[in-house]
Amino acid sequence: MNDTPLSGGQVRKINWFYILNIVVLSLWALTILYPFYNAILISLVSQKEYMMTPFMLFPKNITFDAYTYIFNSSRIYHGYRNTLLILLIGVPFNMLTTAFTAYALSRDRFPGKKAITALVVFTMYFSGGLIPLYLLVRDLGLMNSPASVILVYGANTFYLLLMRSYFLEIPAALEESAKIDGANDLVILLRIMLPLALPIVATVTLFFSVDRWNEWFNAMLFLREGEKWPLQLVLRSIVMSTIDDIGSRNVSIRKTVFEDGVKMAAVFITMAPIMFTYPFLQKYFIKGILIGSVKS
């Protein structure tokens, strides 16, 4: 730590450790951000320019052939439609099961509550297995149906525990006064508990939304028709089949379409909605996690 003289006899201390932290974290941020930036650049240049400067900073000639190639296919539109369907139905279903279970486990009204809570926590570390899950979905007749993707993912144990911790800190006097006025448990949850727990509810809703947007594994297991695939699975199919797909076209298309550019364009199209939305919602993520952790 050095001293730098200022006017008026004041001395300003230079904290070199602080400066070093800024430099190191800035370099680390660049190593994280550059791959995203480079992916966007690859989607906007031709194969010739990419081969000449694979680690470019600014493209000389911009082309939208990769995006034109993707949007000429109906797969990307089907992916957006199916993902929005999963999002709009799946997130309310997740919130319903998670909030109801968290509220029930935060009350001291039934025997065996601790044992049930322990069993719920147990599922966070050990699952029933992939084969039993597949057999269950098959026996229920949900194969190749969007319901198989929506219903197979219910309450999340970690999010449930966050909400339970928050419910535990709400004064019991509020609930007792509501019961005196004739309110039942459902009314208490919907009209008192959830409004008071709005920060953690908003946070868990955002978590579930991101999870549903990134849905692909269960869709890969249970959905057989490509028109029913969510966006992430469509992206996976584009990334894996671009070479064969382009190779089957005529020579003129093979000359204009850059295979890696198509892959990077598909990546950007898929992650753009979340990437542009997350910065505006990040404060809710941080606030909700802090609230849940402090109150637990």
C-alpha positions as CSV (number, residue, x, y, z in Angstrom):
1,M,0.0,0.0,0.0
2,N,1.6,3.3,-1.2
3,D,0.8,6.9,-0.3
4,T,0.1,9.5,-3.0
5,P,0.4,13.2,-2.0
6,L,-2.7,15.4,-2.7
7,S,-3.2,19.2,-2.4
8,G,-3.7,20.5,1.1
9,G,-1.4,18.0,2.7
10,Q,-3.9,15.1,2.3
11,V,-2.6,11.7,1.5
12,R,-4.5,9.1,-0.6
13,K,-3.6,5.5,0.0
14,I,-3.4,3.3,-3.1
15,N,-4.7,-0.2,-2.4
16,W,-2.8,-2.3,-4.8
17,F,-4.7,-5.5,-3.7
18,Y,-7.9,-3.8,-4.7
19,I,-6.4,-2.8,-8.1
20,L,-5.1,-6.3,-8.7
21,N,-8.6,-7.7,-8.0
22,I,-10.1,-5.4,-10.5
23,V,-7.6,-6.4,-13.2
24,V,-7.9,-10.1,-12.5
25,L,-11.7,-10.0,-12.4
26,S,-11.8,-7.9,-15.6
27,L,-9.6,-10.4,-17.4
28,W,-11.7,-13.2,-16.1
29,A,-14.9,-11.5,-17.3
30,L,-13.3,-11.1,-20.8
31,T,-12.5,-14.8,-20.9
32,I,-16.2,-15.6,-20.1
33,L,-17.8,-13.0,-22.4
34,Y,-15.5,-13.5,-25.5
35,P,-16.8,-17.0,-26.4
36,F,-20.4,-15.5,-26.6
37,Y,-19.1,-12.6,-28.6
38,N,-17.1,-14.9,-30.9
39,A,-20.2,-17.1,-31.4
40,I,-22.2,-14.1,-32.6
41,L,-19.4,-13.1,-34.9
42,I,-19.1,-16.6,-36.4
43,S,-22.8,-16.5,-37.2
44,L,-22.3,-13.2,-39.1
45,V,-19.3,-14.0,-41.3
46,S,-18.5,-16.3,-44.2
47,Q,-16.5,-19.4,-44.0
48,K,-13.6,-17.7,-45.9
49,E,-13.4,-14.8,-43.4
50,Y,-13.6,-17.1,-40.4
51,M,-10.8,-19.3,-41.7
52,M,-8.6,-16.3,-42.3
53,T,-9.3,-14.8,-38.8
54,P,-10.8,-17.3,-36.4
55,F,-10.2,-15.0,-33.4
56,M,-11.6,-11.9,-34.9
57,L,-12.8,-8.9,-32.9
58,F,-14.7,-7.0,-35.6
59,P,-16.0,-8.6,-38.8
60,K,-15.2,-7.0,-42.1
61,N,-18.1,-8.3,-44.1
62,I,-21.4,-9.2,-42.4
63,T,-23.7,-11.8,-43.9
64,F,-27.0,-13.2,-42.6
65,D,-26.9,-16.4,-44.7
66,A,-26.8,-18.6,-41.5
67,Y,-29.9,-16.9,-40.1
68,T,-31.7,-17.0,-43.4
69,Y,-31.0,-20.8,-43.6
70,I,-32.3,-21.4,-40.1
71,F,-35.5,-19.3,-40.5
72,N,-36.2,-20.9,-43.8
73,S,-36.8,-24.1,-41.8
74,S,-39.9,-24.6,-39.8
75,R,-38.1,-26.4,-37.0
76,I,-37.1,-23.3,-35.2
77,Y,-40.7,-22.0,-35.2
78,H,-42.0,-25.3,-33.9
79,G,-39.3,-25.2,-31.2
80,Y,-40.4,-21.7,-30.1
81,R,-44.0,-22.7,-30.1
82,N,-43.5,-25.9,-28.0
83,T,-41.1,-24.2,-25.6
84,L,-43.7,-21.4,-25.0
85,L,-46.4,-24.0,-24.4
86,I,-44.2,-25.8,-21.9
87,L,-43.3,-22.5,-20.2
88,L,-46.9,-21.2,-20.0
89,I,-48.3,-24.5,-18.6
90,G,-45.3,-25.9,-16.8
91,V,-44.3,-23.0,-14.7
92,P,-47.8,-22.5,-13.1
93,F,-47.9,-26.3,-12.5
94,N,-44.4,-26.1,-10.8
95,M,-45.4,-23.1,-8.7
96,L,-48.6,-24.8,-7.6
97,T,-47.0,-28.0,-6.4
98,T,-44.0,-26.2,-4.9
99,A,-45.9,-23.5,-3.0
100,F,-48.6,-25.9,-1.7
101,T,-46.0,-28.4,-0.5
102,A,-43.8,-25.7,1.1
103,Y,-46.7,-24.2,2.9
104,A,-47.9,-27.6,4.2
105,L,-44.4,-28.5,5.5
106,S,-44.0,-25.2,7.2
107,R,-47.1,-25.8,9.4
108,D,-47.1,-27.9,12.6
109,R,-50.5,-29.5,12.2
110,F,-50.0,-33.1,11.3
111,P,-47.9,-36.0,12.7
112,G,-44.8,-37.2,10.9
113,K,-44.0,-33.8,9.4
114,K,-40.3,-34.1,10.1
115,A,-40.2,-37.6,8.5
116,I,-42.0,-36.3,5.4
117,T,-39.6,-33.3,5.2
118,A,-36.6,-35.7,5.5
119,L,-38.1,-37.8,2.6
120,V,-38.5,-34.7,0.5
121,V,-34.9,-33.7,1.1
122,F,-33.8,-37.2,0.3
123,T,-35.1,-36.8,-3.2
124,M,-32.7,-33.9,-3.8
125,Y,-29.8,-36.4,-3.5
126,F,-31.3,-39.6,-4.8
127,S,-33.8,-40.1,-7.6
128,G,-36.0,-43.1,-8.5
129,G,-33.9,-43.7,-11.6
130,L,-34.3,-43.1,-15.3
131,I,-35.8,-46.5,-16.3
132,P,-38.6,-46.4,-13.6
133,L,-39.4,-42.9,-14.8
134,Y,-39.6,-44.0,-18.4
135,L,-41.8,-47.0,-17.6
136,L,-44.1,-44.8,-15.5
137,V,-44.6,-42.3,-18.4
138,R,-45.2,-45.1,-20.8
139,D,-47.7,-46.9,-18.6
140,L,-49.6,-43.6,-18.1
141,G,-50.0,-43.3,-21.8
142,L,-48.1,-40.0,-22.0
143,M,-45.4,-41.0,-24.5
144,N,-45.0,-38.5,-27.4
145,S,-47.2,-36.0,-25.7
146,P,-46.3,-32.5,-24.3
147,A,-47.9,-33.6,-21.0
148,S,-45.0,-36.0,-20.5
149,V,-42.5,-33.1,-20.4
150,I,-44.8,-30.8,-18.4
151,L,-46.0,-33.3,-15.7
152,V,-42.8,-35.3,-15.2
153,Y,-41.2,-32.2,-13.6
154,G,-43.2,-31.1,-10.6
155,A,-41.9,-29.5,-7.4
156,N,-38.2,-28.8,-7.1
157,T,-36.8,-29.7,-3.7
158,F,-34.3,-26.8,-3.4
159,Y,-36.9,-24.2,-4.4
160,L,-39.4,-25.9,-2.1
161,L,-37.0,-25.6,0.9
162,L,-36.4,-21.9,0.1
163,M,-40.2,-21.2,0.1
164,R,-40.6,-23.3,3.3
165,S,-37.9,-21.3,5.1
166,Y,-39.7,-18.1,4.1
167,F,-43.1,-19.3,5.2
168,L,-41.6,-20.4,8.6
169,E,-40.7,-16.7,9.3
170,I,-44.2,-15.3,8.7
171,P,-45.8,-14.7,12.2
172,A,-48.3,-17.3,13.1
173,A,-50.6,-14.6,14.5
174,L,-51.5,-13.6,11.0
175,E,-52.8,-17.1,10.3
176,E,-54.6,-17.3,13.6
177,S,-56.4,-14.0,13.0
178,A,-57.4,-15.1,9.6
179,K,-58.9,-18.4,10.9
180,I,-60.9,-16.4,13.5
181,D,-62.4,-14.5,10.6
182,G,-63.4,-17.8,9.0
183,A,-60.6,-18.3,6.4
184,N,-59.5,-21.8,5.5
185,D,-56.0,-23.0,4.7
186,L,-56.4,-22.4,0.9
187,V,-57.6,-18.8,1.5
188,I,-54.8,-18.2,4.0
189,L,-52.2,-19.4,1.5
190,L,-53.4,-17.5,-1.5
191,R,-54.5,-14.2,0.1
192,I,-52.0,-13.9,3.0
193,M,-48.9,-16.1,2.7
194,L,-48.1,-15.8,-1.0
195,P,-48.5,-11.9,-1.1
196,L,-46.3,-11.7,2.0
197,A,-43.8,-14.1,0.4
198,L,-43.8,-12.2,-3.0
199,P,-39.9,-11.8,-3.2
200,I,-39.3,-15.6,-2.9
201,V,-42.3,-16.4,-5.1
202,A,-40.9,-14.1,-7.8
203,T,-37.5,-15.7,-7.5
204,V,-38.7,-19.3,-7.7
205,T,-40.9,-18.4,-10.6
206,L,-37.9,-17.0,-12.5
207,F,-35.9,-20.1,-11.6
208,F,-38.7,-22.4,-13.0
209,S,-39.0,-20.2,-16.1
210,V,-35.3,-20.7,-16.9
211,D,-35.5,-24.4,-16.2
212,R,-38.5,-24.8,-18.5
213,W,-36.8,-22.7,-21.3
214,N,-33.8,-25.0,-21.2
215,E,-35.9,-28.1,-21.2
216,W,-34.6,-30.8,-23.6
217,F,-33.6,-34.0,-21.8
218,N,-37.1,-35.2,-20.9
219,A,-38.3,-34.2,-24.4
220,M,-35.5,-36.3,-25.9
221,L,-36.7,-39.3,-23.8
222,F,-40.5,-39.0,-24.4
223,L,-41.1,-37.1,-27.6
224,R,-40.7,-38.9,-30.9
225,E,-42.0,-36.4,-33.4
226,G,-39.8,-33.5,-34.3
227,E,-42.7,-31.1,-34.5
228,K,-43.3,-31.5,-30.8
229,W,-39.7,-30.9,-29.7
230,P,-38.9,-27.8,-27.6
231,L,-36.4,-25.2,-28.7
232,Q,-33.4,-26.6,-27.0
233,L,-33.9,-30.0,-28.5
234,V,-34.3,-28.4,-31.9
235,L,-31.0,-26.6,-31.3
236,R,-29.4,-29.9,-30.5
237,S,-30.7,-31.4,-33.7
238,I,-29.5,-28.5,-35.8
239,V,-26.0,-28.6,-34.2
240,M,-25.7,-32.4,-34.8
241,S,-27.2,-32.5,-38.2
242,T,-26.0,-29.4,-39.9
243,I,-23.3,-31.1,-42.0
244,D,-25.6,-33.8,-43.3
245,D,-28.4,-31.3,-43.9
246,I,-26.3,-28.9,-45.8
247,G,-24.6,-31.8,-47.7
248,S,-27.9,-32.9,-49.0
249,R,-28.6,-29.6,-50.7
250,N,-27.5,-28.4,-54.0
251,V,-24.0,-27.0,-54.7
252,S,-25.0,-23.3,-54.6
253,I,-26.3,-23.6,-51.1
254,R,-23.3,-25.5,-49.9
255,K,-21.1,-22.7,-51.2
256,T,-23.1,-19.9,-49.4
257,V,-24.0,-21.6,-46.1
258,F,-21.3,-21.8,-43.4
259,E,-21.8,-24.9,-41.3
260,D,-20.3,-23.4,-38.1
261,G,-22.1,-20.2,-38.8
262,V,-25.4,-22.1,-38.8
263,K,-24.6,-23.7,-35.5
264,M,-23.6,-20.4,-33.8
265,A,-26.7,-18.7,-35.3
266,A,-28.9,-21.4,-33.8
267,V,-27.1,-21.0,-30.4
268,F,-27.7,-17.2,-30.5
269,I,-31.4,-17.5,-31.5
270,T,-32.0,-20.0,-28.7
271,M,-30.3,-18.1,-25.9
272,A,-31.2,-14.5,-27.0
273,P,-34.5,-14.3,-25.1
274,I,-33.1,-15.4,-21.8
275,M,-29.8,-13.5,-22.4
276,F,-31.6,-10.2,-22.9
277,T,-34.2,-10.8,-20.1
278,Y,-31.9,-12.0,-17.3
279,P,-30.1,-8.7,-16.6
280,F,-33.4,-7.0,-15.8
281,L,-34.4,-9.8,-13.5
282,Q,-31.1,-10.6,-11.8
283,K,-31.9,-8.4,-8.8
284,Y,-34.9,-10.7,-8.0
285,F,-32.7,-13.8,-8.2
286,I,-30.1,-12.3,-5.8
287,K,-32.7,-10.9,-3.4
288,G,-34.8,-14.1,-3.3
289,I,-31.7,-16.3,-2.6
290,L,-30.5,-13.9,0.1
291,I,-33.9,-13.8,1.8
292,G,-34.3,-17.6,1.7
293,S,-30.8,-18.2,3.0
294,V,-31.0,-15.7,5.8
295,K,-34.4,-16.8,6.9
296,S,-33.5,-20.5,6.9
